[in-house]
Amino acid sequence: MILPVTLCAAAAAAIINLWLSMRIGQMRGRTKVSIGDDAGGPLTARMRAQLNFVENTAFVLILIAAIEIAGKGQPWLAWVAAIYMLGRVAHGMGMDGGAFKTGRMIGTLITMLTQLGLAVVAVLVALGVI
């Protein structure tokens, strides 16, 4: 069984995770901290952005895959996955503060709503309601 939405979402997640990792590497160079963090400074913020991405994205990908396997996901599921990924980019950028600091709040809201929405759909699918 091919799961095109799940595959694309997982690919996007891998690219975003790589981008977040590269941002940490850049900040390590600027702060000259090769191991550990900078005790709450900009390096810590970038590290938390990546870890927060990893913590949440696993659940989202599992829910996307389960809904897609159940045959209930297209085409709306692809849009949900895309919006989620954009929200995670906004969150990562927002963790830097500055001009795009609202990106953190936007990304957090999108993440929470996505997880809640997908969880509700998954339960409704499991119950045979949809």
C-alpha positions in Angstrom: 0.0 0.0 0.0 1.4 3.4 -1.0 0.6 6.2 1.4 1.3 9.4 -0.7 0.3 11.9 2.0 2.3 10.2 4.7 5.3 9.8 2.4 5.2 13.5 1.5 4.6 14.6 5.1 7.5 12.4 6.3 9.8 13.8 3.6 8.8 17.4 4.5 9.4 16.6 8.2 12.9 15.2 7.4 13.8 18.4 5.5 12.5 20.7 8.3 14.4 18.6 10.8 17.6 19.0 8.8 17.0 22.8 8.5 16.5 23.0 12.3 19.7 21.0 12.8 21.6 23.3 10.5 20.4 26.3 12.4 21.7 24.8 15.6 25.1 24.2 14.0 25.2 27.8 12.9 24.4 29.0 16.4 27.0 26.7 17.9 29.6 28.4 15.7 28.4 31.9 16.7 28.3 31.1 20.4 31.4 28.9 20.3 29.5 26.2 22.3 30.3 22.8 20.8 28.8 20.6 23.5 25.7 21.3 25.6 23.8 24.6 25.5 24.2 28.2 26.4 22.1 28.3 29.5 18.9 29.7 28.1 20.4 31.8 25.3 19.8 31.7 21.5 21.5 28.3 21.1 19.1 26.8 23.7 16.1 28.4 21.9 17.1 26.7 18.6 17.8 23.4 20.3 14.3 23.6 21.9 12.7 24.5 18.5 14.1 21.3 17.0 13.3 19.1 20.0 9.7 20.5 20.1 9.4 19.6 16.4 10.6 16.1 17.0 8.3 15.7 20.0 5.2 16.7 18.1 5.8 15.5 14.6 6.0 11.8 15.5 2.4 11.9 16.7 1.2 13.9 13.7 2.9 11.5 11.2 1.4 8.5 13.0 -2.1 10.0 12.9 -1.7 10.9 9.3 -0.6 7.4 8.4 -3.4 5.8 10.3 -6.1 8.0 8.8 -4.6 7.4 5.3 -4.5 3.6 5.8 -8.1 3.8 6.8 -8.9 5.4 3.5 -10.3 8.6 5.0 -7.6 11.1 4.3 -7.6 12.5 0.8 -7.5 15.3 -0.2 -8.0 17.2 3.0 -5.3 15.3 4.8 -2.6 16.6 2.5 -3.7 20.2 3.3 -3.6 19.5 7.0 -0.1 18.0 6.7 1.1 21.0 4.6 -0.3 23.6 7.1 1.3 21.7 10.0 4.7 21.7 8.3 4.4 25.5 7.6 3.4 26.0 11.2 6.5 24.2 12.4 8.7 26.4 10.2 7.0 29.4 11.7 7.6 28.1 15.2 11.3 27.5 14.4 11.8 31.0 13.1 9.8 32.5 15.9 12.0 30.9 18.5 14.7 33.3 17.4 12.6 36.2 18.5 13.0 39.4 16.6 10.7 40.5 13.8 9.0 37.1 13.5 8.6 36.3 17.2 4.8 35.8 16.6 5.8 32.7 14.5 6.3 30.8 17.7 2.8 31.4 18.8 1.4 30.7 15.4 3.4 27.5 15.1 2.3 26.3 18.6 -1.4 27.0 17.8 -1.2 25.2 14.5 0.6 22.2 16.1 -2.0 21.9 18.9 -5.0 22.3 16.6 -3.5 19.8 14.1 -2.9 17.2 16.8 -6.4 17.7 18.3 -8.1 17.6 15.0 -6.3 14.5 13.7 -6.9 12.7 17.1 -10.7 13.5 16.8 -10.8 12.2 13.2 -8.9 9.1 14.2 -11.3 8.3 17.0 -14.3 9.0 14.7 -12.8 6.7 12.0 -12.2 4.0 14.6 -15.8 4.2 15.8 -17.1 4.0 12.3 -18.7 7.5 12.4 -16.8 8.6 9.3 
